[in-house]
C-alpha cells in the first residue's frame, strides 16, 4: 500500500547532489532558527490554544501554541523564496500538495508542544525533505541532545548522521547490560533486553535512536510530520526503519498517499470529497537496531496483539502532541 518496498514502483531519477546539499543546509538553518525562537518564547507568556477533537470540542491532549504557527510560517516563507517549486506539508496548516510535486518539505514546527508550553525541556523542531516520497534530507533541532544541550541532528541521503556538523559515533562508548527503548506512554513494563522511557516527542525519540541512546522506538499512529525527518536520521545512523501495513512489518522505502481517505470525523466530515494525499499518510513505525527491531516484530506477530496495544494506548494516553 504505502511505504513498504515496492518493486513495481519505478525508482525516481536521483535528485541532483548539489540540490540535496543545498536543501539540507537550508533545513539545518531553519531548524536552528526555529529552535532559537522557541527558546526565546519560553522567557515570556506563550498563547496556547487546543485543537478540536472528533466531537468538535477542545482537546487538552492536542495543544497548539503561537510558536508552532510562527515556526511553520517561517519555514514555508523561506522554502518558497529559495525553492519555489517545492511543496510543503506542515502540521498546523491543512494544505495538500499537488500529487505531481516531486520535492516536499514536511514540517513539525514544535514536536512535543505539551512539553514546550509547560516548560518541560524535551521538544523539537522537525524538518524532513522528501523526493518522490523518499527522505533525502533531514534536520531535527532538539532542546536536549545526547551531549546534554540543544543542537541540530542532520543528514542527507548517503551520508552519516551529524550533530551540528560533527559526525555522530555509531556506537556508544559505555557498555550496559540493559538498554533503554522508547515506547508510547512508557508502555506497560519493559522487557528483559531494555527498560521503557517516554519523552513526549516522537522527533526526539527518533533522533535519540539515531544517536544510540535508545535501542528502539515504536510509534503506533504517527503522522507524516512526526517521522519524515527521523526516518532518514535513523537510516543515516545505520539503524533500521520498518512500517506495518496489511501484510505485517516491512522495510520502509518511501512515503506514499494511502489508497483511501481515513474515516471523516467531526468537522472534517463536512469537507468536500477529495483524493487521498501524502498528507494523509499514517502507519505504525518501528525504528532501532537490527536486533531490537527483530525482537519487536516477532513479539507483535501474534494475532490481535497490535490492535490490542494500539487500542489500549489510545484510551490511556490519548494523542501525542
C-alpha positions in Angstrom: 0.0 0.0 0.0 2.2 2.8 1.3 5.7 2.7 2.5 6.9 -0.9 2.1 9.4 -1.8 -0.5 7.5 -2.0 -3.8 9.4 -3.5 -6.7 6.6 -2.4 -9.1 7.1 1.3 -8.4 9.8 2.7 -10.7 12.7 4.4 -8.9 12.8 8.2 -9.4 15.7 9.8 -11.2 18.1 10.8 -8.4 17.9 14.4 -7.2 20.9 16.4 -8.2 23.6 16.2 -5.4 24.0 19.9 -5.3 20.3 20.4 -4.7 20.3 17.9 -1.9 23.2 19.6 -0.2 21.5 23.0 -0.5 18.3 21.6 0.8 20.0 20.1 3.8 21.8 23.3 4.5 18.5 25.3 4.5 16.8 22.7 6.7 19.6 23.0 9.2 19.5 26.8 9.1 15.7 26.8 9.6 15.7 24.2 12.3 18.3 26.1 14.3 16.5 29.4 13.8 13.2 27.9 14.8 14.8 26.4 17.9 16.1 29.8 18.9 12.6 31.2 18.5 11.2 28.5 20.7 13.8 29.0 23.4 13.3 32.8 23.4 9.5 32.4 23.7 9.8 30.5 26.9 11.1 33.7 28.5 7.6 35.2 28.1 3.9 34.3 28.2 3.0 32.0 25.3 -0.5 31.9 23.8 -1.9 28.3 23.8 -5.0 27.0 22.0 -6.4 23.5 21.7 -7.4 21.7 18.5 -10.9 20.2 18.3 -11.4 16.5 18.9 -13.7 14.2 17.0 -16.8 15.9 18.6 -15.5 19.4 17.8 -14.6 20.2 21.4 -11.2 21.5 22.5 -8.8 18.5 23.2 -6.4 19.2 26.0 -4.3 16.4 24.6 -3.6 18.4 21.5 -2.3 21.9 22.2 -1.0 24.3 19.6 1.0 27.4 20.5 1.6 30.7 18.8 5.2 29.5 18.3 4.0 26.4 16.4 2.3 28.6 13.9 5.1 31.2 13.7 7.7 28.5 13.1 5.6 26.9 10.3 5.0 30.2 8.7 8.8 31.0 8.8 9.7 27.7 7.2 7.0 28.0 4.5 8.1 31.5 3.6 11.8 30.7 3.4 11.3 27.5 1.4 9.1 29.4 -1.1 11.8 32.0 -1.5 14.6 29.6 -2.0 12.9 26.6 -3.7 9.6 27.9 -5.2 8.8 24.7 -7.0 8.9 22.7 -3.8 5.7 21.8 -1.9 5.3 22.0 1.9 3.3 19.8 4.3 3.1 21.2 7.9 1.2 20.0 10.9 -0.6 23.4 11.5 -1.8 24.3 8.0 -4.1 22.0 6.2 -2.7 22.1 2.8 -2.5 19.2 0.4 0.4 19.2 -2.1 -0.1 18.5 -5.8 0.3 14.8 -6.5 2.9 15.8 -9.1 5.1 17.7 -6.7 8.5 15.8 -6.6 10.1 17.6 -3.6 8.0 18.0 -0.5 9.2 19.6 2.8 7.5 18.1 5.8 7.4 20.3 9.0 6.6 19.6 12.6 7.1 23.1 13.9 7.2 22.1 17.6 7.1 18.4 18.2 6.2 17.9 21.9 4.0 21.1 22.2 2.6 19.9 25.5 6.2 19.7 26.9 7.1 23.1 25.4 4.2 25.1 26.8 4.7 23.6 30.2 8.5 24.3 30.2 9.5 20.6 30.1 12.8 20.7 28.1 12.1 17.9 25.7 10.7 19.2 22.5 11.9 19.5 18.9 11.6 21.2 15.5 11.5 18.6 12.8 12.1 19.3 9.1 12.3 16.4 6.6 12.5 16.7 2.8 11.1 14.0 0.5 11.9 13.4 -3.2 9.2 11.2 -4.8 8.3 10.2 -1.2 11.9 9.1 -0.3 13.6 11.0 2.5 16.6 12.8 1.1 17.4 15.4 3.8 16.5 16.0 7.4 17.2 18.3 10.3 15.8 18.0 13.8 16.6 20.7 16.4 16.3 19.1 19.9 16.0 21.1 23.1 18.3 18.5 24.6 20.6 16.1 22.7 22.8 13.2 23.8 25.5 15.8 24.5 23.2 17.5 27.1 22.5 20.7 25.3 20.4 21.9 22.4 21.5 21.1 18.9 20.5 20.0 15.4 20.8 16.4 14.2 21.0 16.3 10.5 21.9 14.2 7.4 21.2 13.8 3.8 20.8 10.6 1.8 24.1 8.7 1.7 26.0 10.4 4.5 26.3 9.6 8.2 24.3 11.2 11.0 25.7 14.5 12.2 25.1 16.8 15.2 25.9 20.4 14.5 28.3 19.5 11.7 30.1 16.8 13.6 29.6 13.1 12.7 27.9 11.1 15.5 29.7 7.9 16.5 27.5 4.9 15.7 28.2 3.0 18.9 28.2 4.4 22.5 31.4 4.0 24.4 29.7 2.8 27.5 28.6 -0.8 27.6 25.4 -1.5 29.6 23.7 -4.8 30.4 20.2 -3.4 30.0 19.5 -0.7 27.4 16.7 1.9 27.0 13.9 1.9 24.5 11.2 4.5 23.7 7.6 3.3 23.9 4.3 5.2 23.9 3.4 6.3 27.4 6.4 4.4 28.7 4.3 1.3 27.8 3.3 -1.3 30.4 6.5 -2.6 31.9 9.7 -3.3 29.9 11.5 -6.4 28.6 14.5 -8.5 29.5 16.5 -6.5 27.0 15.6 -2.9 27.8 13.7 -0.5 30.0 11.0 1.7 28.5 11.1 5.5 28.5 8.8 8.2 27.1 9.8 11.7 26.1 6.5 13.1 24.7 8.2 13.9 21.4 8.4 11.4 18.5 11.1 13.5 16.8 13.3 13.5 19.8 12.9 9.7 20.3 13.8 9.2 16.6 16.9 11.4 17.0 17.9 9.5 20.1 17.5 6.2 18.4 19.8 7.5 15.7 22.3 8.8 18.3 22.3 5.4 20.0 20.7 6.5 23.3 17.6 4.3 22.6 17.9 0.9 21.1 14.5 1.2 19.6 11.2 3.2 19.4 7.8 2.1 18.4 5.1 4.6 17.1 1.6 3.1 16.6 -0.1 6.0 14.9 2.4 8.7 13.8 1.6 11.3 11.2 3.9 12.1 8.3 5.4 15.2 10.1 6.2 13.1 13.1 8.6 10.8 11.3 9.6 12.2 7.9 12.8 13.6 9.3 13.5 11.0 11.9 13.3 8.1 9.4 16.3 9.5 7.5 18.3 10.2 10.6 17.8 6.6 11.8 18.9 5.3 8.4 21.9 7.6 8.3 23.0 6.1 11.7 22.9 2.6 10.2 19.8 1.5 12.0 16.5 0.2 10.6 13.1 1.6 9.8 10.1 -0.6 9.5 6.4 0.1 8.8 3.4 -2.0 9.3 0.7 -2.5 6.7 -1.9 -5.1 5.7 0.9 -7.7 5.2 2.7 -7.0 8.5 6.0 -5.4 9.2 8.0 -4.4 6.1 11.2 -2.4 5.4 10.5 1.2 4.9 11.2 2.6 1.4 9.1 5.7 0.9 6.1 7.6 2.0 3.0 7.5 -0.3 -0.6 8.6 -0.2 -2.9 6.0 1.2 -5.3 4.1 -1.1 -8.3 5.7 0.6 -9.0 8.6 3.0 -9.3 7.9 6.7 -12.9 8.0 8.1 -14.0 11.6 8.4 -14.8 12.7 12.0 -16.2 15.9 13.5 -15.8 19.0 11.4 -13.8 17.0 8.8 -17.0 15.1 7.9 -18.4 18.2 6.2 -15.5 18.8 3.9 -16.0 18.2 0.2 -14.7 15.0 -1.3 -11.0 14.9 -2.3 -8.4 12.4 -3.4 -6.1 10.9 -0.8 -2.9 12.9 -0.3 0.6 12.3 1.0 -0.6 14.4 4.0 -3.0 11.6 4.9 -0.2 9.0 5.4 -0.4 7.3 8.8 1.1 3.9 9.7 2.8 2.1 12.7 6.5 2.7 12.5 9.3 0.8 14.2 12.9 2.0 14.4 16.1 0.8 16.0 18.9 -1.6 15.8 18.6 -4.8 13.7 18.3 -6.9 16.9 15.8 -4.7 18.7 13.5 -4.4 15.7 13.7 -8.1 15.1 12.6 -8.9 18.7 9.7 -6.3 18.5 8.5 -7.6 15.1 8.5 -11.2 16.4 6.5 -10.2 19.6 3.9 -8.3 17.6 3.1 -11.1 15.1 0.6 -12.8 17.4 -2.9 -12.3 16.1 -4.7 -9.3 17.5 -1.7 -8.1 19.7 -1.0 -4.9 17.7 -4.7 -3.9 17.7 -5.0 -4.5 21.5 -1.8 -2.5 22.2 -2.9 0.4 19.9 -6.4 0.4 21.5 -5.1 0.4 25.0 -2.6 3.2 24.3 -5.3 5.4 22.6 -7.6 5.0 25.6 -5.0 5.6 28.3 -2.6 8.2 26.8 -4.6 9.9 24.0 -2.8 11.5 21.1 0.8 12.8 21.4 1.4 16.4 20.7 
